[in-house]
Amino acid sequence: MFGMVRPCTHRLGERLTAQWMAHLCGLCLALRGQAGQFARVVTNYDGLVISVLTEAQAGAERAGRRRAGPCALRGMRRASVAEGDGARLAAAVSLILASAKTRDHVTDQDGLLAHRPVAAAARRIAGVWDKGGARAGAGVGFDTALLVGAVERQPEVEALAGPGTPLLAVTEPTETATAAAFAHTAHLAGIPGNAAPLAEAGRLFGRLAHLLDAVEDQEKDAASGAWNPLTATGTPRAEARRLAADALHGIRLALDEAEFTDGRLAHVLLVHELGRSVERAFGEERHRHGAGAYGPAPGNPYAPGAPPHPGGPGDLPPPPPPREPRGLIPGCLVFVGMACTCQMCCGTYEGPWSRRRRDGMCKSCGDCCECCSCCSDGCQCCECCGCCDC
C-alpha cells in the first residue's frame, strides 16, 4: 500500500472506515480482474480516491457494491466492496501509472532491475499492466492515452528544467493526468456540471503528489545523484511549502463547488488527510494548548454521550456476536496473510486465532482526538469525533 493519503481508522470513525475499506478492497479486486492476480500489488491509497469521488457523487447504490468473499488481507472476513465504474477507473489509472513507474526503474537500472533477466520480466509485467489499464479505461469511456501522453512528456520537461525554471512547469504533466481522471468521475456519476471543479481539484492533487514526493526524496536524491525538481530548479523548501498550502486551499474550494450525494469521506480524505500529508512531508507537528483544544465542538451531535442522531453513530447496528476461535493451523495461515498488510500495524483487525477485534500495534497516527478540530470550520465531518473518549 502506498500513497500520500494515508488515513488512520481512529480518525475516520467506524462508518467512514467501512466506506474506505470498501473502496480499498474494490480497487484491489478490480486490479485482479483487469490484469491478473499479481496486479493487486499496485493497489494504492491515492488511486482509490477516484473510486471515492465517483461514489460520493452517484451514491453507493448507483456506484455499485457487492459482497466479496473471505480474504486473508482482511482476516478471512467477507465484506461489502465497491465494484462499479469508479473502481474500474481507479484500476485503469493505477495500472497505467504503475506501468510507467516500472519502466522508469528499468531504464534507470534500479536495484535488481540492473540485471537483464529481471528487467525483461519487469517489462513484460509493465506490458500486461498497460493492456489491462487500457482495457479498464475503455470499459468506462476513459481515454488512457491522456495518462500515457502525460507520462511520456515528463522526462522531456525534466530535461529542459534548470535553475530558475518555475516548479509548476515541472509538475504540469502530473497535474494534467490527475485532472483528467478526477473530471471523468463526474461523467461516470452522471453529473457533468462537476467536471470543471473536479478537474481543478485533480490538477491540484497531482501538484501536491509531485511536490510532496520531491520534498520527501530531496535528501536521498542528493546523496544518490538522482534528479529532483526542487534541487534542479533551485526552489527553496519555503516556496514549495507555500505552493502546497495554495494547492490545499484550492482543492477545498473546488470541492465546495461540486455537487455530492454524500461527500463526507471525500472531504475528509482530500482536505484533512491531505493536510496531514503536507505536515508529514515538511516535518511539521501540531502543538495545541488548553483543555478545550481536544474536545468536540459545542453542539456536536456525534460527540460521546450525545443522543442518537439520524445518519450518525447512534444509528449503527449492534456489533455481531463473537465467532468461534480458529484452530492453530487456520489461525497461522490467517496470521501470515495479515502480517503482509498494514492492518496489524495501524488499524483495527480481527485476531487470527481469537477472532476478537484488536487495535494495531503502531500508534504513530497521533492523537485521534485532533480530528475534532475539523468541526470548527463548519465542514460537517464531525463523525470522526466519536473515535475516542475525549
N, C-alpha and C positions, 0 to 999 in steps of 0.2 A: 504494500500500500504506500502511495506517495502522493504528494501534492501540498500546496500551501494552505488549503482549507482543511484544518485538522481539528474538528470539534471534539470536545470531551463530553461523554454521556452525562456526567454530573452537571454540566451546564445546560445541556439540551433539555433534560427532563424526560420522563417516560414516554410521553406522547410523541415528541419530536424525534427522540431516539428511535422509536419504532419506524417512523417515516424514513429517517436517514438510513437505517439498515435495510429497509425495503428497496431503496434506490441502489444501495451498495451491492446487495445480492442480485438485484435485477441487472445491473451493469455487468457483473461477473458472469451471469448466465447468458446474457446477450453476446458477450465476447466469445463464450464457448460455442454458441450457436452459429456465429458468423465465421469463426476462424479456427475452431477446434479447441481441444482441452487446454493446450499449452498457452493459448491466447489469454487465459484468465490471469496470467502473471502481469498483464498490463492494466489490471484494474487499478484505478487511481481516484483519489478523492476529488480532484478538480474536474475530471470528466463527468462525474455523476451530477455536478451542479446543473448540467444541461437537462438531465432527466428530472431533477427537482424543479427547474423552471417550467418545463412542459406541464408537469402535473399541477404546479401552483396556478397556472392559467386555466387549464382544462378541468381540473378536479380529478380526484382519484378514480372515480368510476369511469369517466371518459378516457383518461390517460391509460388505464389498463392495469389491473392487478391479477395475480394468480397465486394459488397456494403451491409453494415449492416443497419438494421432498426433503428428507433429512440430509444435512450436510455437516461434515466434520468441522468445518470452519465456524459453525455456529452451534457446536456442541451436540450434533446429530438431532437438532430440533427442526421441525417444519416451520415455515414462515411465509407470510404474505410478501410477495416481491413485485416490483414494477416490471411490466413486460410489454408496454406499449411502444409507440413510436419514439417517445423521449428516450427510453433505454436504448433503442436501436441507433438513434442519432448519437447518443453518448458513446456507444460502442464504435461507431464509424469514426468519430473524431479521435478517440483513444487509439484505435488501431493505426490510423494514418500517422499520427504524431509519434507513436512508439516505433513505427517502421522507420520514420525519418531519423529518430534519435539513434536507432540501432545502426543504420547506415553511416551516420556521423562517427560513431565509435569505431566502426570497421575502417573507415577512411583514416581516422587518427591512430589506428592500431593500438587502441587502449587495452592494457592488460593482456588477457588471454587471446584477444582478437588480433594480436600481432602474429599469431600462428595461423598459417594458411587453412588448415582443415577447420579450425574453429571459425575463422572468418567466413569461409564458404558456407558453413552451416548457418551462421547468423544471416547471411544474405538470403538464403533460402527461406528462413523464417520471416524475414522482413518482406519477402515477396508474397508469402501467404497472407501476412497481415495487410499488405497493400490491396490484394484482391478481396479479402474479407471486408475491409473498410469501404472499398468502392461498392461492393455488393450491398452492404448495410446502408450506405448513403443513398444509393439508387432506390432502395426499398422505401425510403421515407421522403424521396424527392429532393435530396440534398446533393449538390454537385461537389464532390470531394476534390475536384480539380482546383477549387479555390484554396483549399488547405495545402495541396501539393505545390501549387504555384507560390504560395507564401513561404513555404519551407525552402523551396529551391532558390528564392530570391535572397534569403537570409545571408548565405555566405558572400554573395556579391555586395550586399550592403555593408557587411563587416569588413570586407577587403578595402572598401573606399573610405571607411571611417578612420579618423585620426584626431589629434589634439584640436579642440575647437569645434568638432562635429557635434551638432545637437544630439543629445542622448535619445531624444524621441525619434530621430531619424533611424536609429538602430532598432528600436522597438516596434517600428511600423509594421513589418511583416507579421509579427506575432499578433499585434492589435487587429490587423485585417482578418486573420484567420479566426480569432475568437469572436469578433464582431459578427461574422457570417454565421457561425454556429449558434450564437445566442439569438440572433434575429430569426433564425429558422424555427426556433421553438414557438414563436408566435404564430407561424403558419400551421404548424402541427396542431396547435391548440385551437385554431380557427378564430384567432383574434389578430388580424393583420395590423390593426392600429398599434399593437405593442411592438411591432418590428423595429421602428425607429428608436424608441427609448432602450429597448433591449440590445440593439446593435451598439448603442453608446455604452451601455453597461459592459457588454462583451469586449469592446475596444479597450476600455479602462482596466478590465480584468486581465486582458492579455498584457497590458503595460505593466501592471503590478507583478504578474508572474515573471516577466523578464527582469524587472528591477530587483525583485527580491532574490531571484536566482543569482544575479550579478553581485549583489551585496554579500550574500552568504558565501559565495565562492571566490571573492576577490583575493583573500589572503592565500588560499590554496592555489589559485591560478597564478599568482605572483611567484609562488615557490616552484611551481612546475613549468612556468613559462608559457602557460596557456593563455589564449586571448580572452580578455574580459572587457565588456563595454565601458565600465567605469574607468578603468585604467587607460584603455585605448583613447577615449575621448577626453580624458583629463577632468572628468566630472567629480566634484567633491561629494562626499557622502551626505553633507548637509543639503546639497541640491537634490540628490536622489531621495532624501527623506521628504523634501518639500513636494517633489513630484508624486511620491507615494501618497502623501496626505491629500493632495489635489485629486488623485485618482479615487481614493476612498470617498471623498465628498461627492465627486461626480457620479459614482455608482449609486450612492444613496439617492441623489436627485433623480437619476434615471429610473430607479425602481419606483419612486414616488409617482412618476408619470405613467407607469404601466398599470394595466387592469388585471387583478388577480382574483381567482376564486378563493384561494387560501394561500396567502404569501408568507405565512409566518416562518416556515423553515427556510425559504429562500432569503428572507430578510435577515434571519439570524446568521446564515452562512456568509452572505455577501456583504453584510455590514459589520456585524460584531466579530465574527470569526476572522474575517479578512483583517480587521483592525488589530486583532491579537497576532496575526501572522506578521504584520508590519512591525509590531513591537518586538516580536521574537527576532526578526531579521536584523533589526538595528540595536538589539541588546538592551531594550528598554524594559522597565518594570513600573507597574503602577504602585504608588505609595499612597495609601489612604489613611486618614486620621479621623478619630471621632467615632463614637459608638454608632451613630446613625449611618455611617458610610456603608455598613454591610447590611443594613436592614431593608426590607421591602418598602416600596413607596406607599404613602398613605392611601388607603382605599383600594389596595391591590386585591382583586378578587381571588387571586391564586395563592395568596400568602398562606402559610401553615395556620390552621385553625379557622380559616375563613369558611363561611357557609358554601355549600356546593353551588357552582356557577355553571350555567349551560355552556357546554363545549369545553369546560375546564377539567382539572384533575378530579373534581368531585363527581364527575360523570363516568369515570373509568370503571370498568367491571372489576369485581373482586379477583384477586390472583387465583390461578388454578391450584388445586390441591397438589401437594408434593407427590412425585412419582417414585416408584421403587428404585433403590440404588442399582447401579450397574455392577456386573461381575468384574473380576480382576482383569481378564483379557480384553473385554469390550471397553472397559474404562481406560486401559493402557492405549488402545487404538485411538480413542477419542482424545486423550491427552496429547498424543503425538500430533494429531491434526491441529488441535488448538494451540499448541506451542509454536506453530508456524505463523500465527496471526497476532495482531495487537490486542486481542480480547483479554488475554491473561496479563497484559501489562497495564493498560489504561482503559477501563471499561467495565461492563458487567457481563459475567458469563456463568454458565451452568457448570458446577463441579463435575469433572469427568467421571468420578465414582459415585459421589453422594447425590448428584443432580440437584444440589441446592444452589440457590443464587448467591454469587460471590462478587466482590469488587476486585478489580485488577490490583496487582501488587504495586504498580507505579502510581504515585500520587503527584506526578510532576505537572499535572494540568493546572495546578494552582488552587486557590480557594474558590470553590464552586459558587460561593455567595457573591462573588463580584459580578455575576451575571445580573444581579438585581439592579445594577446601575442602568440597565437598558430601559427601565421604566421611567427614568427621569426625563426622557425626551419625547415621551408620548408615542413610542413606536409600536405599542400594543403587542409586545412579545414577552409579556411578564410571566408566561407559563414556566419559564426556567427558574423563577424564584422559588418554586416548590421543591427544588432539588436538595435542600438541606434545612436544618432546624435553626436557621439564623434568626 
